Amino acid sequence: MAFKLPELGYAFDALEPHIDARTMEIHYSKHHAGYTNNLNNAIQGSPLENQSIEEILKHLDMSNNAVRNNGGGFYNHGLFWESIHPEDRGRLSGPLKDAIEAKYGTKDDFIKKFSDAAATRFGSGWAWLCVHSDGSVDVCSTANQDNPLMPGIGCGGKPILGLDVWEHAYYLHYQNRRADYITAFWNVVNWNEVERKYANS
């Protein structure tokens, strides 16, 4: 069962001016496609071929760098595209809002915590909002293409919001201004999808 590059769901230019079309095109059709192809090559002929990506990552042999890097890249980018949307994004509300306020106080406090996690990740990596089995939430960051599903990585729990802070996600438009990219991200967060993921977790 080969993994397939998921549909993006919107045009490359749909998130402008916050995320530019050229970055989106390269990020999706080159980087995400590359992780997808490399993951399929890495698991071909192994028992991992018949597992979901979540199962693969949760029970990952962390020394298997091909699956770690490309499986992470495949999963992380899929969640990232779902985390952002050009329209019908909704707003932070309901049980997710309650959980965030219980942990961080206010939406603004949460945004600062998440933004700081993204801004202070040295080198390449991700910032995450994760939900635990008891409904509580945590913010953390991971290096490279690691994510909190992997054994012993990040804050544990299930990621429901992710921000890519690899330079390929922003450098064409923002150059070294990662902070500006992080600020722009909040203009396109798909709260409807994040809340759906929270409810399903």
KANORZI-V366145 format. One record per residue. N is the residue number from 1. RES is the residue in one letter. PSI is psi in whole degrees, 0 to 359 (NA if undefined). Layout:
# KANORZI-V366145
n=N res=RES psi=PSI
n=N res=RES psi=PSI
This chain:
# KANORZI-V366145
n=1 res=M psi=101
n=2 res=A psi=142
n=3 res=F psi=147
n=4 res=K psi=145
n=5 res=L psi=120
n=6 res=P psi=154
n=7 res=E psi=140
n=8 res=L psi=319
n=9 res=G psi=355
n=10 res=Y psi=164
n=11 res=A psi=157
n=12 res=F psi=327
n=13 res=D psi=5
n=14 res=A psi=338
n=15 res=L psi=4
n=16 res=E psi=149
n=17 res=P psi=3
n=18 res=H psi=317
n=19 res=I psi=122
n=20 res=D psi=158
n=21 res=A psi=319
n=22 res=R psi=318
n=23 res=T psi=314
n=24 res=M psi=316
n=25 res=E psi=312
n=26 res=I psi=317
n=27 res=H psi=315
n=28 res=Y psi=307
n=29 res=S psi=344
n=30 res=K psi=300
n=31 res=H psi=305
n=32 res=H psi=320
n=33 res=A psi=323
n=34 res=G psi=316
n=35 res=Y psi=321
n=36 res=T psi=310
n=37 res=N psi=318
n=38 res=N psi=326
n=39 res=L psi=313
n=40 res=N psi=319
n=41 res=N psi=323
n=42 res=A psi=330
n=43 res=I psi=356
n=44 res=Q psi=129
n=45 res=G psi=5
n=46 res=S psi=166
n=47 res=P psi=340
n=48 res=L psi=341
n=49 res=E psi=330
n=50 res=N psi=12
n=51 res=Q psi=155
n=52 res=S psi=163
n=53 res=I psi=326
n=54 res=E psi=318
n=55 res=E psi=317
n=56 res=I psi=314
n=57 res=L psi=323
n=58 res=K psi=329
n=59 res=H psi=27
n=60 res=L psi=136
n=61 res=D psi=106
n=62 res=M psi=350
n=63 res=S psi=352
n=64 res=N psi=85
n=65 res=N psi=329
n=66 res=A psi=315
n=67 res=V psi=321
n=68 res=R psi=309
n=69 res=N psi=314
n=70 res=N psi=326
n=71 res=G psi=317
n=72 res=G psi=315
n=73 res=G psi=321
n=74 res=F psi=310
n=75 res=Y psi=312
n=76 res=N psi=315
n=77 res=H psi=323
n=78 res=G psi=317
n=79 res=L psi=323
n=80 res=F psi=313
n=81 res=W psi=326
n=82 res=E psi=338
n=83 res=S psi=345
n=84 res=I psi=152
n=85 res=H psi=147
n=86 res=P psi=341
n=87 res=E psi=170
n=88 res=D psi=45
n=89 res=R psi=342
n=90 res=G psi=201
n=91 res=R psi=162
n=92 res=L psi=121
n=93 res=S psi=177
n=94 res=G psi=207
n=95 res=P psi=326
n=96 res=L psi=316
n=97 res=K psi=317
n=98 res=D psi=317
n=99 res=A psi=319
n=100 res=I psi=318
n=101 res=E psi=326
n=102 res=A psi=325
n=103 res=K psi=319
n=104 res=Y psi=353
n=105 res=G psi=295
n=106 res=T psi=166
n=107 res=K psi=318
n=108 res=D psi=321
n=109 res=D psi=320
n=110 res=F psi=313
n=111 res=I psi=320
n=112 res=K psi=317
n=113 res=K psi=314
n=114 res=F psi=315
n=115 res=S psi=321
n=116 res=D psi=321
n=117 res=A psi=321
n=118 res=A psi=319
n=119 res=A psi=328
n=120 res=T psi=359
n=121 res=R psi=111
n=122 res=F psi=131
n=123 res=G psi=216
n=124 res=S psi=148
n=125 res=G psi=203
n=126 res=W psi=154
n=127 res=A psi=145
n=128 res=W psi=148
n=129 res=L psi=124
n=130 res=C psi=152
n=131 res=V psi=139
n=132 res=H psi=170
n=133 res=S psi=337
n=134 res=D psi=5
n=135 res=G psi=354
n=136 res=S psi=160
n=137 res=V psi=159
n=138 res=D psi=148
n=139 res=V psi=138
n=140 res=C psi=177
n=141 res=S psi=157
n=142 res=T psi=157
n=143 res=A psi=155
n=144 res=N psi=232
n=145 res=Q psi=21
n=146 res=D psi=157
n=147 res=N psi=167
n=148 res=P psi=350
n=149 res=L psi=335
n=150 res=M psi=150
n=151 res=P psi=125
n=152 res=G psi=19
n=153 res=I psi=133
n=154 res=G psi=214
n=155 res=C psi=5
n=156 res=G psi=190
n=157 res=G psi=189
n=158 res=K psi=127
n=159 res=P psi=135
n=160 res=I psi=351
n=161 res=L psi=131
n=162 res=G psi=144
n=163 res=L psi=123
n=164 res=D psi=120
n=165 res=V psi=23
n=166 res=W psi=148
n=167 res=E psi=331
n=168 res=H psi=344
n=169 res=A psi=344
n=170 res=Y psi=348
n=171 res=Y psi=326
n=172 res=L psi=323
n=173 res=H psi=318
n=174 res=Y psi=355
n=175 res=Q psi=236
n=176 res=N psi=10
n=177 res=R psi=67
n=178 res=R psi=322
n=179 res=A psi=322
n=180 res=D psi=320
n=181 res=Y psi=317
n=182 res=I psi=317
n=183 res=T psi=317
n=184 res=A psi=327
n=185 res=F psi=321
n=186 res=W psi=345
n=187 res=N psi=347
n=188 res=V psi=10
n=189 res=V psi=131
n=190 res=N psi=82
n=191 res=W psi=327
n=192 res=N psi=317
n=193 res=E psi=321
n=194 res=V psi=318
n=195 res=E psi=324
n=196 res=R psi=317
n=197 res=K psi=320
n=198 res=Y psi=313
n=199 res=A psi=325
n=200 res=N psi=353
n=201 res=S psi=NA
